[in-house]
Amino acid sequence: MGAATAAMVAWGLSGILVVLTKEPGLVVALERLLLGVPFVGALLAFTRRRLDWSTFWRTVPGGVLLCGDVAMFFSAVKLTSIADATVIGALQPALVLFVAGPLFGEKPLRADFLWTAVAIVGVGVVVLGSGGTGSHQLLGDLLALGSLCSWTGYWLVSKQARLVRRAAPGDGATSTPSRQAIGTIEYTSGVMLVAAVAMVPVALVSGQRFTVGTPLDWLWIGLMTLVPGGAHLASNWAHRFVGVTVSSVIVAANPVVAAGAAAVFLHQSLGLVQIIGGLAAIMAVAVVAGRAVHVEAVEAVAA
């Protein structure tokens, strides 16, 4: 729980660092991921671990989804407010609610769907309450929505990779999963490498101008590599011990950190309507996942 919370705080600060750089969003995303590769590579070497091919291929889905998330989120915060982008991202637990059942055996109640609807309405209030009607505002919000979908996919495949390993074909047990997880450092290293490689053509096709950047830009990008980048290590480690519904609720507090930091450092003000809508969305999501936490506790005691 502590590791997941630390990751949430670090991710809440990532939008601030992106805005502080003067380079285009996809350029920043590419540079951040490229810097992350030697970071996790050094960590592999320091811990004397290695990333073999069988493990690497299992990290490809997570890497591709992370590339999509980073590309769209970094572009979104350049076009819309950080509050809008992060509160839209706070709907992740609502998506997890619908998908985690088939994947992890969770059974949502009718009340869960009602509270999920409340969360969606709350997010709508935040977006519409911003007063932005231009094409850049709308595009930014749509990119934030796309980032939400990619991030949720990354969250779920990372959970599976950290918990379950399918038996290799030909060993006589192809339909039976074995409880063998990919190591945190190996998984994060593979994901970062795949995401960095996938981001290269995305950035090139975008047509955004590549510049050397100022020393201050590289300072912010370096901090992005260490702080939000290090959060992936913390969250992937937490996946081994914390239920996916619980961890997604912790991450749902991301907008509180992001909006507060944006108000302090970027002077992005929040209206009363936006505050009320955002709180309603986050509280509704917390109610849904709070029930799941209670059910998990009851089942654990029964077991």
ROMIGU-767034 format. One line per field, with one value per residue (C-alpha): residue in three letters; x, y, z. Coordinates in nm, 3 decimals. Layout:
! ROMIGU-767034
rest (ala ...)
xx (X ...)
yy (Y ...)
zz (Z ...)
//
This chain:
! ROMIGU-767034
rest (met gly ala ala thr ala ala met val ala trp gly leu ser gly ile leu val val leu thr lys glu pro gly leu val val ala leu glu arg leu leu leu gly val pro phe val gly ala leu leu ala phe thr arg arg arg leu asp trp ser thr phe trp arg thr val pro gly gly val leu leu cys gly asp val ala met phe phe ser ala val lys leu thr ser ile ala asp ala thr val ile gly ala leu gln pro ala leu val leu phe val ala gly pro leu phe gly glu lys pro leu arg ala asp phe leu trp thr ala val ala ile val gly val gly val val val leu gly ser gly gly thr gly ser his gln leu leu gly asp leu leu ala leu gly ser leu cys ser trp thr gly tyr trp leu val ser lys gln ala arg leu val arg arg ala ala pro gly asp gly ala thr ser thr pro ser arg gln ala ile gly thr ile glu tyr thr ser gly val met leu val ala ala val ala met val pro val ala leu val ser gly gln arg phe thr val gly thr pro leu asp trp leu trp ile gly leu met thr leu val pro gly gly ala his leu ala ser asn trp ala his arg phe val gly val thr val ser ser val ile val ala ala asn pro val val ala ala gly ala ala ala val phe leu his gln ser leu gly leu val gln ile ile gly gly leu ala ala ile met ala val ala val val ala gly arg ala val his val glu ala val glu ala val ala ala)
xx (0.000 0.286 0.462 0.141 0.081 0.435 0.385 0.058 0.225 0.510 0.270 0.068 0.378 0.456 0.212 0.380 0.720 0.584 0.431 0.750 0.944 0.918 0.943 0.643 0.466 0.574 0.934 0.935 0.775 1.044 1.331 1.186 1.153 1.497 1.656 1.464 1.632 1.986 1.833 1.665 1.961 2.194 1.951 1.958 2.337 2.357 2.121 2.293 1.972 1.918 1.633 1.616 1.417 1.129 1.075 1.125 0.847 0.606 0.676 0.586 0.211 0.284 0.550 0.321 0.038 0.275 0.396 0.037 -0.033 0.279 0.236 -0.126 -0.094 0.215 0.035 -0.288 -0.133 0.012 -0.339 -0.573 -0.540 -0.364 -0.682 -0.887 -0.625 -0.571 -0.936 -1.025 -0.747 -0.907 -1.179 -0.935 -1.097 -1.431 -1.280 -1.106 -1.445 -1.582 -1.270 -1.129 -1.424 -1.339 -0.965 -0.946 -1.282 -1.426 -1.807 -1.941 -2.282 -2.557 -2.460 -2.109 -2.242 -2.452 -2.152 -1.951 -2.215 -2.181 -1.805 -1.851 -2.091 -1.845 -1.567 -1.796 -1.862 -1.488 -1.424 -1.722 -1.664 -1.320 -1.485 -1.254 -1.440 -1.157 -1.036 -0.714 -0.912 -1.132 -0.836 -0.652 -0.950 -0.982 -0.612 -0.655 -0.939 -0.717 -0.442 -0.691 -0.769 -0.401 -0.312 -0.588 -0.465 -0.109 -0.230 -0.411 -0.141 0.120 -0.090 -0.111 0.260 0.347 0.117 0.069 0.291 0.133 0.294 0.507 0.363 0.471 0.522 0.194 0.023 -0.059 -0.400 -0.286 -0.125 0.157 0.208 0.537 0.571 0.816 1.057 0.984 1.313 1.307 0.947 0.998 1.318 1.149 0.849 1.066 1.274 0.967 0.796 1.106 1.140 0.767 0.778 1.044 0.815 0.527 0.739 0.884 0.546 0.394 0.600 0.678 1.003 1.302 1.527 1.829 1.636 1.764 1.955 1.642 1.434 1.676 1.658 1.279 1.311 1.574 1.342 1.066 1.295 1.379 1.052 0.754 0.984 1.082 0.711 0.674 0.915 0.715 0.376 0.494 0.634 0.303 0.106 0.244 0.076 -0.215 -0.542 -0.589 -0.908 -0.741 -0.431 -0.640 -0.827 -0.499 -0.398 -0.737 -0.607 -0.360 -0.571 -0.560 -0.180 -0.174 -0.433 -0.276 0.070 -0.063 -0.230 0.093 0.353 0.159 -0.118 -0.387 -0.694 -0.988 -1.347 -1.591 -1.793 -1.479 -1.378 -1.722 -1.736 -1.385 -1.449 -1.775 -1.596 -1.313 -1.545 -1.774 -1.480 -1.355 -1.695 -1.692 -1.344 -1.396 -1.664 -1.416 -1.163 -1.425 -1.514 -1.146 -1.104 -1.408 -1.292 -0.944 -1.085 -1.311 -1.016)
yy (0.000 0.235 0.166 0.222 0.549 0.671 0.589 0.783 1.095 1.071 1.034 1.328 1.545 1.420 1.656 1.955 1.848 1.802 2.151 2.308 2.186 2.403 2.117 1.949 1.671 1.376 1.497 1.510 1.164 1.019 1.178 1.068 0.706 0.698 0.825 0.559 0.273 0.325 0.393 0.053 -0.107 0.018 -0.113 -0.456 -0.457 -0.334 -0.606 -0.870 -0.964 -1.024 -0.991 -1.307 -1.334 -1.535 -1.272 -0.983 -1.101 -1.109 -0.740 -0.630 -0.572 -0.358 -0.161 -0.084 0.024 0.238 0.405 0.492 0.626 0.843 0.977 1.079 1.208 1.418 1.566 1.619 1.833 2.060 2.128 2.111 2.180 1.931 1.911 1.798 1.547 1.387 1.377 1.200 0.957 0.906 0.702 0.412 0.222 0.242 0.068 -0.182 -0.258 -0.380 -0.568 -0.712 -0.951 -1.179 -1.143 -1.171 -1.317 -1.005 -0.971 -0.612 -0.534 -0.317 -0.036 -0.042 0.046 0.327 0.482 0.440 0.646 0.914 0.917 0.966 1.255 1.414 1.396 1.552 1.841 1.898 1.904 2.124 2.348 2.444 2.676 2.566 2.540 2.563 2.280 2.251 2.204 1.933 1.757 1.762 1.605 1.337 1.257 1.231 0.982 0.778 0.789 0.656 0.353 0.279 0.325 0.087 -0.175 -0.131 -0.164 -0.491 -0.662 -0.558 -0.715 -1.037 -1.040 -0.996 -1.277 -1.545 -1.718 -1.945 -2.281 -2.302 -2.497 -2.859 -2.918 -3.102 -2.831 -2.561 -2.484 -2.458 -2.137 -2.162 -1.904 -1.762 -1.386 -1.180 -0.996 -0.627 -0.502 -0.740 -0.650 -0.273 -0.288 -0.475 -0.243 0.069 -0.069 -0.164 0.170 0.365 0.174 0.209 0.583 0.653 0.612 0.784 1.092 1.096 1.062 1.336 1.600 1.777 1.968 1.810 2.058 2.028 2.191 2.412 2.285 2.356 2.138 1.850 1.902 1.851 1.553 1.400 1.440 1.274 0.978 0.940 1.035 0.918 0.661 0.521 0.506 0.225 0.015 0.084 0.011 -0.305 -0.433 -0.349 -0.545 -0.863 -0.793 -0.548 -0.628 -0.454 -0.280 -0.148 -0.023 0.152 0.341 0.461 0.592 0.764 1.020 1.133 1.439 1.574 1.587 1.708 1.983 2.105 2.113 2.287 2.553 2.617 2.597 2.677 2.899 2.691 2.787 2.558 2.680 2.573 2.366 2.181 2.113 1.973 1.762 1.628 1.538 1.366 1.159 1.055 0.980 0.768 0.567 0.524 0.389 0.129 0.005 0.039 -0.229 -0.449 -0.398 -0.501 -0.814 -0.909 -0.870 -1.086 -1.356 -1.352 -1.400 -1.680 -1.852)
zz (0.000 0.083 -0.247 -0.443 -0.258 -0.328 -0.696 -0.700 -0.558 -0.809 -1.102 -0.972 -1.018 -1.370 -1.544 -1.380 -1.511 -1.864 -1.870 -1.734 -2.037 -2.348 -2.596 -2.771 -2.580 -2.797 -2.802 -2.424 -2.410 -2.637 -2.446 -2.112 -2.226 -2.391 -2.069 -1.877 -2.067 -1.928 -1.587 -1.565 -1.744 -1.473 -1.214 -1.378 -1.373 -1.015 -0.890 -1.110 -1.286 -1.655 -1.901 -2.112 -2.434 -2.288 -2.020 -2.261 -2.494 -2.202 -2.138 -2.494 -2.433 -2.127 -2.315 -2.610 -2.380 -2.173 -2.494 -2.584 -2.236 -2.220 -2.575 -2.525 -2.168 -2.240 -2.542 -2.345 -2.071 -2.339 -2.474 -2.175 -1.803 -1.576 -1.367 -1.669 -1.785 -1.445 -1.335 -1.661 -1.573 -1.232 -1.404 -1.424 -1.133 -1.315 -1.617 -1.390 -1.235 -1.569 -1.681 -1.358 -1.316 -1.608 -1.546 -1.168 -1.066 -0.901 -0.905 -0.908 -0.757 -0.906 -0.669 -0.813 -1.156 -1.008 -0.836 -1.155 -1.337 -1.068 -1.126 -1.501 -1.444 -1.201 -1.456 -1.714 -1.476 -1.433 -1.808 -1.898 -1.595 -1.722 -1.971 -2.251 -2.581 -2.832 -3.049 -2.848 -2.526 -2.682 -2.841 -2.508 -2.331 -2.600 -2.570 -2.193 -2.253 -2.483 -2.221 -1.966 -2.184 -2.250 -1.883 -1.771 -2.017 -1.892 -1.532 -1.599 -1.807 -1.549 -1.276 -1.474 -1.552 -1.186 -1.073 -1.336 -1.586 -1.847 -1.900 -2.212 -2.509 -2.528 -2.156 -2.117 -1.911 -2.163 -2.011 -1.653 -1.524 -1.274 -0.999 -1.120 -1.151 -1.353 -1.125 -1.067 -1.211 -1.509 -1.596 -1.560 -1.765 -2.049 -2.046 -2.060 -2.348 -2.553 -2.482 -2.586 -2.916 -2.989 -2.921 -3.188 -3.494 -3.312 -3.245 -3.598 -3.771 -3.553 -3.731 -3.404 -3.411 -3.238 -3.062 -2.836 -2.553 -2.276 -1.971 -1.767 -2.002 -1.950 -1.576 -1.584 -1.819 -1.592 -1.294 -1.497 -1.553 -1.185 -1.012 -1.224 -1.386 -1.047 -0.962 -1.216 -1.012 -0.695 -0.853 -1.030 -0.701 -0.527 -0.790 -0.635 -0.301 -0.353 -0.531 -0.866 -0.750 -0.436 -0.617 -0.882 -0.610 -0.460 -0.803 -0.830 -0.578 -0.845 -0.946 -0.590 -0.605 -0.968 -0.928 -0.604 -0.758 -1.072 -0.860 -0.667 -0.945 -1.263 -1.122 -1.293 -1.093 -1.017 -1.008 -0.739 -0.989 -1.099 -0.739 -0.654 -0.972 -0.918 -0.556 -0.651 -0.915 -0.687 -0.393 -0.613 -0.741 -0.384 -0.274 -0.553 -0.473 -0.099 -0.121 -0.304 -0.026 0.231 0.031 0.001 0.377 0.451 0.210 0.362 0.713 0.589 0.423)
//
